[in-house]
Amino acid sequence: MDIQLEREYAIDNMGDSIGQAIEKATDEDRLEDAKSLFQEWCVLDNIAESENYQFVFLRNFTIPEGLQ
């Protein structure tokens, strides 16, 4: 398993999930929620572009020890 690739997939998935949440909030006319989600992702994206920032990944505790 390529850990770095898995981490990149996780970050991409987070972005996709926030995008879907923004779309749903907009469709439901919850514009303040959509704006907040958008701003949160922009902050994360800007921080992630700095050279000294790293996402922290923890072990998945929902998977039994020997199956990871």
mmCIF file as Biopython writes it, N, C-alpha, C and O atoms, coordinates in Angstrom:
data_model
#
loop_
_atom_site.group_PDB
_atom_site.id
_atom_site.type_symbol
_atom_site.label_atom_id
_atom_site.label_alt_id
_atom_site.label_comp_id
_atom_site.label_asym_id
_atom_site.label_entity_id
_atom_site.label_seq_id
_atom_site.pdbx_PDB_ins_code
_atom_site.Cartn_x
_atom_site.Cartn_y
_atom_site.Cartn_z
_atom_site.occupancy
_atom_site.B_iso_or_equiv
_atom_site.auth_seq_id
_atom_site.auth_asym_id
_atom_site.pdbx_PDB_model_num
ATOM 1   N N  . MET A ? 1  ? 0.846   -1.171 0.000  1.0 0.0 1  A 1 
ATOM 2   C CA . MET A ? 1  ? 0.000   0.000  0.000  1.0 0.0 1  A 1 
ATOM 3   C C  . MET A ? 1  ? 0.896   1.241  0.000  1.0 0.0 1  A 1 
ATOM 4   O O  . MET A ? 1  ? 1.799   1.357  0.829  1.0 0.0 1  A 1 
ATOM 5   N N  . ASP A ? 2  ? 0.651   2.148  -0.913 1.0 0.0 2  A 1 
ATOM 6   C CA . ASP A ? 2  ? 1.391   3.404  -1.004 1.0 0.0 2  A 1 
ATOM 7   C C  . ASP A ? 2  ? 0.730   4.424  -0.073 1.0 0.0 2  A 1 
ATOM 8   O O  . ASP A ? 2  ? -0.312  4.988  -0.406 1.0 0.0 2  A 1 
ATOM 9   N N  . ILE A ? 3  ? 1.335   4.657  1.088  1.0 0.0 3  A 1 
ATOM 10  C CA . ILE A ? 3  ? 0.753   5.534  2.105  1.0 0.0 3  A 1 
ATOM 11  C C  . ILE A ? 3  ? 0.587   6.958  1.585  1.0 0.0 3  A 1 
ATOM 12  O O  . ILE A ? 3  ? -0.443  7.587  1.829  1.0 0.0 3  A 1 
ATOM 13  N N  . GLN A ? 4  ? 1.580   7.471  0.879  1.0 0.0 4  A 1 
ATOM 14  C CA . GLN A ? 4  ? 1.491   8.836  0.367  1.0 0.0 4  A 1 
ATOM 15  C C  . GLN A ? 4  ? 0.320   8.973  -0.602 1.0 0.0 4  A 1 
ATOM 16  O O  . GLN A ? 4  ? -0.403  9.969  -0.564 1.0 0.0 4  A 1 
ATOM 17  N N  . LEU A ? 5  ? 0.132   7.992  -1.458 1.0 0.0 5  A 1 
ATOM 18  C CA . LEU A ? 5  ? -0.979  8.011  -2.395 1.0 0.0 5  A 1 
ATOM 19  C C  . LEU A ? 5  ? -2.314  7.953  -1.650 1.0 0.0 5  A 1 
ATOM 20  O O  . LEU A ? 5  ? -3.257  8.659  -2.008 1.0 0.0 5  A 1 
ATOM 21  N N  . GLU A ? 6  ? -2.393  7.119  -0.624 1.0 0.0 6  A 1 
ATOM 22  C CA . GLU A ? 6  ? -3.612  7.029  0.186  1.0 0.0 6  A 1 
ATOM 23  C C  . GLU A ? 6  ? -3.921  8.363  0.855  1.0 0.0 6  A 1 
ATOM 24  O O  . GLU A ? 6  ? -5.082  8.763  0.943  1.0 0.0 6  A 1 
ATOM 25  N N  . ARG A ? 7  ? -2.894  9.043  1.323  1.0 0.0 7  A 1 
ATOM 26  C CA . ARG A ? 7  ? -3.090  10.350 1.960  1.0 0.0 7  A 1 
ATOM 27  C C  . ARG A ? 7  ? -3.595  11.374 0.946  1.0 0.0 7  A 1 
ATOM 28  O O  . ARG A ? 7  ? -4.479  12.174 1.252  1.0 0.0 7  A 1 
ATOM 29  N N  . GLU A ? 8  ? -3.036  11.347 -0.254 1.0 0.0 8  A 1 
ATOM 30  C CA . GLU A ? 8  ? -3.497  12.260 -1.300 1.0 0.0 8  A 1 
ATOM 31  C C  . GLU A ? 8  ? -4.959  11.982 -1.645 1.0 0.0 8  A 1 
ATOM 32  O O  . GLU A ? 8  ? -5.736  12.916 -1.842 1.0 0.0 8  A 1 
ATOM 33  N N  . TYR A ? 9  ? -5.337  10.705 -1.721 1.0 0.0 9  A 1 
ATOM 34  C CA . TYR A ? 9  ? -6.741  10.348 -1.968 1.0 0.0 9  A 1 
ATOM 35  C C  . TYR A ? 9  ? -7.639  10.872 -0.855 1.0 0.0 9  A 1 
ATOM 36  O O  . TYR A ? 9  ? -8.736  11.362 -1.120 1.0 0.0 9  A 1 
ATOM 37  N N  . ALA A ? 10 ? -7.174  10.769 0.394  1.0 0.0 10 A 1 
ATOM 38  C CA . ALA A ? 10 ? -7.967  11.243 1.527  1.0 0.0 10 A 1 
ATOM 39  C C  . ALA A ? 10 ? -8.187  12.751 1.453  1.0 0.0 10 A 1 
ATOM 40  O O  . ALA A ? 10 ? -9.288  13.231 1.722  1.0 0.0 10 A 1 
ATOM 41  N N  . ILE A ? 11 ? -7.154  13.493 1.093  1.0 0.0 11 A 1 
ATOM 42  C CA . ILE A ? 11 ? -7.278  14.946 0.974  1.0 0.0 11 A 1 
ATOM 43  C C  . ILE A ? 11 ? -8.207  15.302 -0.186 1.0 0.0 11 A 1 
ATOM 44  O O  . ILE A ? 11 ? -9.043  16.196 -0.058 1.0 0.0 11 A 1 
ATOM 45  N N  . ASP A ? 12 ? -8.066  14.610 -1.310 1.0 0.0 12 A 1 
ATOM 46  C CA . ASP A ? 12 ? -8.975  14.831 -2.444 1.0 0.0 12 A 1 
ATOM 47  C C  . ASP A ? 12 ? -10.410 14.525 -2.056 1.0 0.0 12 A 1 
ATOM 48  O O  . ASP A ? 12 ? -11.329 15.255 -2.429 1.0 0.0 12 A 1 
ATOM 49  N N  . ASN A ? 13 ? -10.604 13.442 -1.305 1.0 0.0 13 A 1 
ATOM 50  C CA . ASN A ? 13 ? -11.939 13.057 -0.867 1.0 0.0 13 A 1 
ATOM 51  C C  . ASN A ? 13 ? -12.538 14.127 0.050  1.0 0.0 13 A 1 
ATOM 52  O O  . ASN A ? 13 ? -13.732 14.419 -0.028 1.0 0.0 13 A 1 
ATOM 53  N N  . MET A ? 14 ? -11.706 14.707 0.915  1.0 0.0 14 A 1 
ATOM 54  C CA . MET A ? 14 ? -12.180 15.770 1.797  1.0 0.0 14 A 1 
ATOM 55  C C  . MET A ? 14 ? -12.669 16.956 0.960  1.0 0.0 14 A 1 
ATOM 56  O O  . MET A ? 14 ? -13.727 17.520 1.238  1.0 0.0 14 A 1 
ATOM 57  N N  . GLY A ? 15 ? -11.906 17.327 -0.050 1.0 0.0 15 A 1 
ATOM 58  C CA . GLY A ? 15 ? -12.319 18.427 -0.927 1.0 0.0 15 A 1 
ATOM 59  C C  . GLY A ? 15 ? -13.605 18.117 -1.659 1.0 0.0 15 A 1 
ATOM 60  O O  . GLY A ? 15 ? -14.481 18.974 -1.769 1.0 0.0 15 A 1 
ATOM 61  N N  . ASP A ? 16 ? -13.726 16.895 -2.161 1.0 0.0 16 A 1 
ATOM 62  C CA . ASP A ? 16 ? -14.959 16.485 -2.849 1.0 0.0 16 A 1 
ATOM 63  C C  . ASP A ? 16 ? -16.152 16.524 -1.904 1.0 0.0 16 A 1 
ATOM 64  O O  . ASP A ? 16 ? -17.239 16.960 -2.284 1.0 0.0 16 A 1 
ATOM 65  N N  . SER A ? 17 ? -15.947 16.068 -0.670 1.0 0.0 17 A 1 
ATOM 66  C CA . SER A ? 17 ? -17.031 16.044 0.315  1.0 0.0 17 A 1 
ATOM 67  C C  . SER A ? 17 ? -17.485 17.449 0.673  1.0 0.0 17 A 1 
ATOM 68  O O  . SER A ? 17 ? -18.682 17.707 0.790  1.0 0.0 17 A 1 
ATOM 69  N N  . ILE A ? 18 ? -16.533 18.357 0.847  1.0 0.0 18 A 1 
ATOM 70  C CA . ILE A ? 18 ? -16.893 19.744 1.148  1.0 0.0 18 A 1 
ATOM 71  C C  . ILE A ? 18 ? -17.610 20.361 -0.047 1.0 0.0 18 A 1 
ATOM 72  O O  . ILE A ? 18 ? -18.571 21.109 0.127  1.0 0.0 18 A 1 
ATOM 73  N N  . GLY A ? 19 ? -17.153 20.055 -1.253 1.0 0.0 19 A 1 
ATOM 74  C CA . GLY A ? 19 ? -17.836 20.557 -2.453 1.0 0.0 19 A 1 
ATOM 75  C C  . GLY A ? 19 ? -19.274 20.078 -2.543 1.0 0.0 19 A 1 
ATOM 76  O O  . GLY A ? 19 ? -20.167 20.851 -2.890 1.0 0.0 19 A 1 
ATOM 77  N N  . GLN A ? 20 ? -19.503 18.816 -2.235 1.0 0.0 20 A 1 
ATOM 78  C CA . GLN A ? 20 ? -20.862 18.278 -2.244 1.0 0.0 20 A 1 
ATOM 79  C C  . GLN A ? 20 ? -21.720 18.933 -1.165 1.0 0.0 20 A 1 
ATOM 80  O O  . GLN A ? 20 ? -22.900 19.208 -1.383 1.0 0.0 20 A 1 
ATOM 81  N N  . ALA A ? 21 ? -21.124 19.180 -0.005 1.0 0.0 21 A 1 
ATOM 82  C CA . ALA A ? 21 ? -21.867 19.834 1.081  1.0 0.0 21 A 1 
ATOM 83  C C  . ALA A ? 21 ? -22.229 21.269 0.700  1.0 0.0 21 A 1 
ATOM 84  O O  . ALA A ? 21 ? -23.316 21.745 1.028  1.0 0.0 21 A 1 
ATOM 85  N N  . ILE A ? 22 ? -21.321 21.956 0.010  1.0 0.0 22 A 1 
ATOM 86  C CA . ILE A ? 22 ? -21.607 23.318 -0.460 1.0 0.0 22 A 1 
ATOM 87  C C  . ILE A ? 22 ? -22.773 23.290 -1.447 1.0 0.0 22 A 1 
ATOM 88  O O  . ILE A ? 22 ? -23.688 24.110 -1.368 1.0 0.0 22 A 1 
ATOM 89  N N  . GLU A ? 23 ? -22.727 22.338 -2.374 1.0 0.0 23 A 1 
ATOM 90  C CA . GLU A ? 23 ? -23.787 22.226 -3.374 1.0 0.0 23 A 1 
ATOM 91  C C  . GLU A ? 23 ? -25.133 21.933 -2.710 1.0 0.0 23 A 1 
ATOM 92  O O  . GLU A ? 23 ? -26.147 22.534 -3.063 1.0 0.0 23 A 1 
ATOM 93  N N  . LYS A ? 24 ? -25.139 21.016 -1.757 1.0 0.0 24 A 1 
ATOM 94  C CA . LYS A ? 24 ? -26.392 20.667 -1.065 1.0 0.0 24 A 1 
ATOM 95  C C  . LYS A ? 24 ? -26.933 21.869 -0.287 1.0 0.0 24 A 1 
ATOM 96  O O  . LYS A ? 24 ? -28.128 22.160 -0.337 1.0 0.0 24 A 1 
ATOM 97  N N  . ALA A ? 25 ? -26.053 22.559 0.429  1.0 0.0 25 A 1 
ATOM 98  C CA . ALA A ? 25 ? -26.495 23.728 1.191  1.0 0.0 25 A 1 
ATOM 99  C C  . ALA A ? 25 ? -27.064 24.805 0.265  1.0 0.0 25 A 1 
ATOM 100 O O  . ALA A ? 25 ? -28.057 25.452 0.595  1.0 0.0 25 A 1 
ATOM 101 N N  . THR A ? 26 ? -26.435 24.991 -0.883 1.0 0.0 26 A 1 
ATOM 102 C CA . THR A ? 26 ? -26.926 25.971 -1.853 1.0 0.0 26 A 1 
ATOM 103 C C  . THR A ? 26 ? -28.287 25.558 -2.396 1.0 0.0 26 A 1 
ATOM 104 O O  . THR A ? 26 ? -29.194 26.385 -2.502 1.0 0.0 26 A 1 
ATOM 105 N N  . ASP A ? 27 ? -28.431 24.280 -2.740 1.0 0.0 27 A 1 
ATOM 106 C CA . ASP A ? 27 ? -29.714 23.777 -3.249 1.0 0.0 27 A 1 
ATOM 107 C C  . ASP A ? 27 ? -30.833 23.950 -2.227 1.0 0.0 27 A 1 
ATOM 108 O O  . ASP A ? 27 ? -31.988 24.170 -2.592 1.0 0.0 27 A 1 
ATOM 109 N N  . GLU A ? 28 ? -30.486 23.850 -0.949 1.0 0.0 28 A 1 
ATOM 110 C CA . GLU A ? 28 ? -31.477 23.982 0.126  1.0 0.0 28 A 1 
ATOM 111 C C  . GLU A ? 28 ? -31.600 25.423 0.620  1.0 0.0 28 A 1 
ATOM 112 O O  . GLU A ? 28 ? -32.217 25.680 1.654  1.0 0.0 28 A 1 
ATOM 113 N N  . ASP A ? 29 ? -31.012 26.358 -0.120 1.0 0.0 29 A 1 
ATOM 114 C CA . ASP A ? 29 ? -31.064 27.787 0.187  1.0 0.0 29 A 1 
ATOM 115 C C  . ASP A ? 29 ? -30.468 28.109 1.570  1.0 0.0 29 A 1 
ATOM 116 O O  . ASP A ? 29 ? -30.908 29.037 2.248  1.0 0.0 29 A 1 
ATOM 117 N N  . ARG A ? 30 ? -29.469 27.330 1.966  1.0 0.0 30 A 1 
ATOM 118 C CA . ARG A ? 30 ? -28.731 27.593 3.212  1.0 0.0 30 A 1 
ATOM 119 C C  . ARG A ? 30 ? -27.409 28.255 2.822  1.0 0.0 30 A 1 
ATOM 120 O O  . ARG A ? 30 ? -26.331 27.669 2.928  1.0 0.0 30 A 1 
ATOM 121 N N  . LEU A ? 31 ? -27.543 29.499 2.368  1.0 0.0 31 A 1 
ATOM 122 C CA . LEU A ? 31 ? -26.405 30.188 1.778  1.0 0.0 31 A 1 
ATOM 123 C C  . LEU A ? 31 ? -25.317 30.513 2.801  1.0 0.0 31 A 1 
ATOM 124 O O  . LEU A ? 31 ? -24.135 30.506 2.456  1.0 0.0 31 A 1 
ATOM 125 N N  . GLU A ? 32 ? -25.684 30.792 4.035  1.0 0.0 32 A 1 
ATOM 126 C CA . GLU A ? 32 ? -24.661 31.049 5.061  1.0 0.0 32 A 1 
ATOM 127 C C  . GLU A ? 32 ? -23.839 29.790 5.332  1.0 0.0 32 A 1 
ATOM 128 O O  . GLU A ? 32 ? -22.627 29.862 5.533  1.0 0.0 32 A 1 
ATOM 129 N N  . ASP A ? 33 ? -24.515 28.630 5.335  1.0 0.0 33 A 1 
ATOM 130 C CA . ASP A ? 33 ? -23.783 27.371 5.508  1.0 0.0 33 A 1 
ATOM 131 C C  . ASP A ? 33 ? -22.839 27.134 4.335  1.0 0.0 33 A 1 
ATOM 132 O O  . ASP A ? 33 ? -21.687 26.745 4.527  1.0 0.0 33 A 1 
ATOM 133 N N  . ALA A ? 34 ? -23.331 27.371 3.122  1.0 0.0 34 A 1 
ATOM 134 C CA . ALA A ? 34 ? -22.503 27.184 1.930  1.0 0.0 34 A 1 
ATOM 135 C C  . ALA A ? 34 ? -21.295 28.112 1.970  1.0 0.0 34 A 1 
ATOM 136 O O  . ALA A ? 34 ? -20.181 27.704 1.644  1.0 0.0 34 A 1 
ATOM 137 N N  . LYS A ? 35 ? -21.517 29.345 2.366  1.0 0.0 35 A 1 
ATOM 138 C CA . LYS A ? 35 ? -20.425 30.319 2.459  1.0 0.0 35 A 1 
ATOM 139 C C  . LYS A ? 35 ? -19.391 29.873 3.494  1.0 0.0 35 A 1 
ATOM 140 O O  . LYS A ? 35 ? -18.187 29.964 3.255  1.0 0.0 35 A 1 
ATOM 141 N N  . SER A ? 36 ? -19.865 29.392 4.640  1.0 0.0 36 A 1 
ATOM 142 C CA . SER A ? 36 ? -18.943 28.934 5.694  1.0 0.0 36 A 1 
ATOM 143 C C  . SER A ? 36 ? -18.106 27.757 5.229  1.0 0.0 36 A 1 
ATOM 144 O O  . SER A ? 36 ? -16.899 27.714 5.468  1.0 0.0 36 A 1 
ATOM 145 N N  . LEU A ? 37 ? -18.744 26.800 4.563  1.0 0.0 37 A 1 
ATOM 146 C CA . LEU A ? 37 ? -18.017 25.638 4.043  1.0 0.0 37 A 1 
ATOM 147 C C  . LEU A ? 37 ? -16.970 26.065 3.022  1.0 0.0 37 A 1 
ATOM 148 O O  . LEU A ? 37 ? -15.835 25.589 3.049  1.0 0.0 37 A 1 
ATOM 149 N N  . PHE A ? 38 ? -17.357 26.961 2.127  1.0 0.0 38 A 1 
ATOM 150 C CA . PHE A ? 38 ? -16.440 27.458 1.109  1.0 0.0 38 A 1 
ATOM 151 C C  . PHE A ? 38 ? -15.237 28.139 1.753  1.0 0.0 38 A 1 
ATOM 152 O O  . PHE A ? 38 ? -14.094 27.891 1.369  1.0 0.0 38 A 1 
ATOM 153 N N  . GLN A ? 39 ? -15.504 29.006 2.742  1.0 0.0 39 A 1 
ATOM 154 C CA . GLN A ? 39 ? -14.416 29.711 3.409  1.0 0.0 39 A 1 
ATOM 155 C C  . GLN A ? 39 ? -13.489 28.744 4.139  1.0 0.0 39 A 1 
ATOM 156 O O  . GLN A ? 39 ? -12.272 28.929 4.139  1.0 0.0 39 A 1 
ATOM 157 N N  . GLU A ? 40 ? -14.057 27.721 4.756  1.0 0.0 40 A 1 
ATOM 158 C CA . GLU A ? 40 ? -13.234 26.737 5.457  1.0 0.0 40 A 1 
ATOM 159 C C  . GLU A ? 40 ? -12.306 26.020 4.486  1.0 0.0 40 A 1 
ATOM 160 O O  . GLU A ? 40 ? -11.125 25.835 4.780  1.0 0.0 40 A 1 
ATOM 161 N N  . TRP A ? 41 ? -12.828 25.617 3.336  1.0 0.0 41 A 1 
ATOM 162 C CA . TRP A ? 41 ? -11.981 24.929 2.366  1.0 0.0 41 A 1 
ATOM 163 C C  . TRP A ? 41 ? -10.914 25.864 1.810  1.0 0.0 41 A 1 
ATOM 164 O O  . TRP A ? 41 ? -9.780  25.439 1.588  1.0 0.0 41 A 1 
ATOM 165 N N  . CYS A ? 42 ? -11.254 27.124 1.582  1.0 0.0 42 A 1 
ATOM 166 C CA . CYS A ? 42 ? -10.258 28.074 1.078  1.0 0.0 42 A 1 
ATOM 167 C C  . CYS A ? 42 ? -9.141  28.265 2.088  1.0 0.0 42 A 1 
ATOM 168 O O  . CYS A ? 42 ? -7.972  28.349 1.712  1.0 0.0 42 A 1 
ATOM 169 N N  . VAL A ? 43 ? -9.489  28.336 3.367  1.0 0.0 43 A 1 
ATOM 170 C CA . VAL A ? 43 ? -8.473  28.468 4.409  1.0 0.0 43 A 1 
ATOM 171 C C  . VAL A ? 43 ? -7.576  27.229 4.405  1.0 0.0 43 A 1 
ATOM 172 O O  . VAL A ? 43 ? -6.351  27.350 4.428  1.0 0.0 43 A 1 
ATOM 173 N N  . LEU A ? 44 ? -8.177  26.048 4.376  1.0 0.0 44 A 1 
ATOM 174 C CA . LEU A ? 44 ? -7.392  24.813 4.345  1.0 0.0 44 A 1 
ATOM 175 C C  . LEU A ? 44 ? -6.502  24.759 3.116  1.0 0.0 44 A 1 
ATOM 176 O O  . LEU A ? 44 ? -5.335  24.377 3.202  1.0 0.0 44 A 1 
ATOM 177 N N  . ASP A ? 45 ? -7.053  25.143 1.976  1.0 0.0 45 A 1 
ATOM 178 C CA . ASP A ? 45 ? -6.291  25.099 0.729  1.0 0.0 45 A 1 
ATOM 179 C C  . ASP A ? 45 ? -5.105  26.060 0.781  1.0 0.0 45 A 1 
ATOM 180 O O  . ASP A ? 45 ? -4.004  25.712 0.355  1.0 0.0 45 A 1 
ATOM 181 N N  . ASN A ? 46 ? -5.325  27.261 1.301  1.0 0.0 46 A 1 
ATOM 182 C CA . ASN A ? 46 ? -4.234  28.238 1.400  1.0 0.0 46 A 1 
ATOM 183 C C  . ASN A ? 46 ? -3.166  27.786 2.380  1.0 0.0 46 A 1 
ATOM 184 O O  . ASN A ? 46 ? -1.974  27.960 2.124  1.0 0.0 46 A 1 
ATOM 185 N N  . ILE A ? 47 ? -3.582  27.208 3.499  1.0 0.0 47 A 1 
ATOM 186 C CA . ILE A ? 47 ? -2.620  26.718 4.480  1.0 0.0 47 A 1 
ATOM 187 C C  . ILE A ? 47 ? -1.818  25.562 3.886  1.0 0.0 47 A 1 
ATOM 188 O O  . ILE A ? 47 ? -0.602  25.489 4.058  1.0 0.0 47 A 1 
ATOM 189 N N  . ALA A ? 48 ? -2.501  24.670 3.191  1.0 0.0 48 A 1 
ATOM 190 C CA . ALA A ? 48 ? -1.837  23.493 2.627  1.0 0.0 48 A 1 
ATOM 191 C C  . ALA A ? 48 ? -0.785  23.864 1.586  1.0 0.0 48 A 1 
ATOM 192 O O  . ALA A ? 48 ? 0.166   23.113 1.368  1.0 0.0 48 A 1 
ATOM 193 N N  . GLU A ? 49 ? -0.951  25.011 0.950  1.0 0.0 49 A 1 
ATOM 194 C CA . GLU A ? 49 ? 0.020   25.432 -0.058 1.0 0.0 49 A 1 
ATOM 195 C C  . GLU A ? 49 ? 1.309   25.970 0.552  1.0 0.0 49 A 1 
ATOM 196 O O  . GLU A ? 49 ? 2.325   26.070 -0.135 1.0 0.0 49 A 1 
ATOM 197 N N  . SER A ? 50 ? 1.275   26.316 1.832  1.0 0.0 50 A 1 
ATOM 198 C CA . SER A ? 50 ? 2.512   26.790 2.457  1.0 0.0 50 A 1 
ATOM 199 C C  . SER A ? 50 ? 3.473   25.611 2.595  1.0 0.0 50 A 1 
ATOM 200 O O  . SER A ? 50 ? 3.044   24.466 2.741  1.0 0.0 50 A 1 
ATOM 201 N N  . GLU A ? 51 ? 4.734   25.888 2.547  1.0 0.0 51 A 1 
ATOM 202 C CA . GLU A ? 51 ? 5.741   24.828 2.494  1.0 0.0 51 A 1 
ATOM 203 C C  . GLU A ? 51 ? 5.871   24.030 3.779  1.0 0.0 51 A 1 
ATOM 204 O O  . GLU A ? 51 ? 6.315   22.883 3.741  1.0 0.0 51 A 1 
ATOM 205 N N  . ASN A ? 52 ? 5.499   24.598 4.907  1.0 0.0 52 A 1 
ATOM 206 C CA . ASN A ? 52 ? 5.730   23.917 6.178  1.0 0.0 52 A 1 
ATOM 207 C C  . ASN A ? 52 ? 4.456   23.316 6.777  1.0 0.0 52 A 1 
ATOM 208 O O  . ASN A ? 52 ? 4.429   22.999 7.967  1.0 0.0 52 A 1 
ATOM 209 N N  . TYR A ? 53 ? 3.411   23.155 5.978  1.0 0.0 53 A 1 
ATOM 210 C CA . TYR A ? 53 ? 2.156   22.617 6.487  1.0 0.0 53 A 1 
ATOM 211 C C  . TYR A ? 53 ? 2.014   21.149 6.093  1.0 0.0 53 A 1 
ATOM 212 O O  . TYR A ? 53 ? 2.356   20.755 4.978  1.0 0.0 53 A 1 
ATOM 213 N N  . GLN A ? 54 ? 1.505   20.347 7.028  1.0 0.0 54 A 1 
ATOM 214 C CA . GLN A ? 54 ? 1.226   18.941 6.735  1.0 0.0 54 A 1 
ATOM 215 C C  . GLN A ? 54 ? -0.094  18.553 7.381  1.0 0.0 54 A 1 
ATOM 216 O O  . GLN A ? 54 ? -0.368  18.926 8.522  1.0 0.0 54 A 1 
ATOM 217 N N  . PHE A ? 55 ? -0.908  17.806 6.654  1.0 0.0 55 A 1 
ATOM 218 C CA . PHE A ? 55 ? -2.085  17.201 7.259  1.0 0.0 55 A 1 
ATOM 219 C C  . PHE A ? 55 ? -1.605  16.097 8.197  1.0 0.0 55 A 1 
ATOM 220 O O  . PHE A ? 55 ? -0.599  15.441 7.924  1.0 0.0 55 A 1 
ATOM 221 N N  . VAL A ? 56 ? -2.310  15.897 9.280  1.0 0.0 56 A 1 
ATOM 222 C CA . VAL A ? 56 ? -1.964  14.843 10.235 1.0 0.0 56 A 1 
ATOM 223 C C  . VAL A ? 56 ? -2.922  13.681 10.011 1.0 0.0 56 A 1 
ATOM 224 O O  . VAL A ? 56 ? -4.139  13.863 10.006 1.0 0.0 56 A 1 
ATOM 225 N N  . PHE A ? 57 ? -2.369  12.496 9.826  1.0 0.0 57 A 1 
ATOM 226 C CA . PHE A ? 57 ? -3.179  11.300 9.615  1.0 0.0 57 A 1 
ATOM 227 C C  . PHE A ? 57 ? -2.980  10.358 10.794 1.0 0.0 57 A 1 
ATOM 228 O O  . PHE A ? 57 ? -1.852  10.040 11.172 1.0 0.0 57 A 1 
ATOM 229 N N  . LEU A ? 58 ? -4.079  9.924  11.361 1.0 0.0 58 A 1 
ATOM 230 C CA . LEU A ? 58 ? -4.038  8.966  12.463 1.0 0.0 58 A 1 
ATOM 231 C C  . LEU A ? 58 ? -4.391  7.586  11.953 1.0 0.0 58 A 1 
ATOM 232 O O  . LEU A ? 58 ? -5.000  7.434  10.893 1.0 0.0 58 A 1 
ATOM 233 N N  . ARG A ? 59 ? -4.004  6.589  12.715 1.0 0.0 59 A 1 
ATOM 234 C CA . ARG A ? 59 ? -4.367  5.223  12.372 1.0 0.0 59 A 1 
ATOM 235 C C  . ARG A ? 59 ? -5.886  5.091  12.389 1.0 0.0 59 A 1 
ATOM 236 O O  . ARG A ? 59 ? -6.548  5.680  13.244 1.0 0.0 59 A 1 
ATOM 237 N N  . ASN A ? 60 ? -6.434  4.337  11.471 1.0 0.0 60 A 1 
ATOM 238 C CA . ASN A ? 60 ? -7.872  4.088  11.418 1.0 0.0 60 A 1 
ATOM 239 C C  . ASN A ? 60 ? -8.222  3.061  12.483 1.0 0.0 60 A 1 
ATOM 240 O O  . ASN A ? 60 ? -7.960  1.870  12.318 1.0 0.0 60 A 1 
ATOM 241 N N  . PHE A ? 61 ? -8.812  3.525  13.570 1.0 0.0 61 A 1 
ATOM 242 C CA . PHE A ? 61 ? -9.119  2.657  14.700 1.0 0.0 61 A 1 
ATOM 243 C C  . PHE A ? 61 ? -10.364 1.803  14.475 1.0 0.0 61 A 1 
ATOM 244 O O  . PHE A ? 61 ? -10.701 0.968  15.315 1.0 0.0 61 A 1 
ATOM 245 N N  . THR A ? 62 ? -11.056 2.005  13.341 1.0 0.0 62 A 1 
ATOM 246 C CA . THR A ? 62 ? -12.232 1.197  13.042 1.0 0.0 62 A 1 
ATOM 247 C C  . THR A ? 62 ? -11.866 -0.122 12.373 1.0 0.0 62 A 1 
ATOM 248 O O  . THR A ? 62 ? -12.708 -1.009 12.233 1.0 0.0 62 A 1 
ATOM 249 N N  . ILE A ? 63 ? -10.600 -0.248 11.957 1.0 0.0 63 A 1 
ATOM 250 C CA . ILE A ? 63 ? -10.124 -1.479 11.304 1.0 0.0 63 A 1 
ATOM 251 C C  . ILE A ? 63 ? -9.303  -2.254 12.327 1.0 0.0 63 A 1 
ATOM 252 O O  . ILE A ? 63 ? -8.395  -1.689 12.937 1.0 0.0 63 A 1 
ATOM 253 N N  . PRO A ? 64 ? -9.604  -3.544 12.529 1.0 0.0 64 A 1 
ATOM 254 C CA . PRO A ? 64 ? -8.820  -4.337 13.483 1.0 0.0 64 A 1 
ATOM 255 C C  . PRO A ? 64 ? -7.331  -4.300 13.152 1.0 0.0 64 A 1 
ATOM 256 O O  . PRO A ? 64 ? -6.944  -4.188 11.989 1.0 0.0 64 A 1 
ATOM 257 N N  . GLU A ? 65 ? -6.516  -4.392 14.172 1.0 0.0 65 A 1 
ATOM 258 C CA . GLU A ? 65 ? -5.051  -4.214 14.090 1.0 0.0 65 A 1 
ATOM 259 C C  . GLU A ? 65 ? -4.389  -4.968 12.930 1.0 0.0 65 A 1 
ATOM 260 O O  . GLU A ? 65 ? -3.594  -4.369 12.206 1.0 0.0 65 A 1 
ATOM 261 N N  . GLY A ? 66 ? -4.681  -6.234 12.731 1.0 0.0 66 A 1 
ATOM 262 C CA . GLY A ? 66 ? -3.990  -7.027 11.716 1.0 0.0 66 A 1 
ATOM 263 C C  . GLY A ? 66 ? -4.474  -6.836 10.297 1.0 0.0 66 A 1 
ATOM 264 O O  . GLY A ? 66 ? -3.877  -7.385 9.371  1.0 0.0 66 A 1 
ATOM 265 N N  . LEU A ? 67 ? -5.549  -6.066 10.091 1.0 0.0 67 A 1 
ATOM 266 C CA . LEU A ? 67 ? -6.136  -5.941 8.747  1.0 0.0 67 A 1 
ATOM 267 C C  . LEU A ? 67 ? -5.711  -4.691 8.008  1.0 0.0 67 A 1 
ATOM 268 O O  . LEU A ? 67 ? -6.137  -4.490 6.871  1.0 0.0 67 A 1 
ATOM 269 N N  . GLN A ? 68 ? -4.905  -3.859 8.591  1.0 0.0 68 A 1 
ATOM 270 C CA . GLN A ? 68 ? -4.524  -2.595 7.926  1.0 0.0 68 A 1 
ATOM 271 C C  . GLN A ? 68 ? -3.427  -2.792 6.921  1.0 0.0 68 A 1 
ATOM 272 O O  . GLN A ? 68 ? -2.997  -1.832 6.281  1.0 0.0 68 A 1 
#
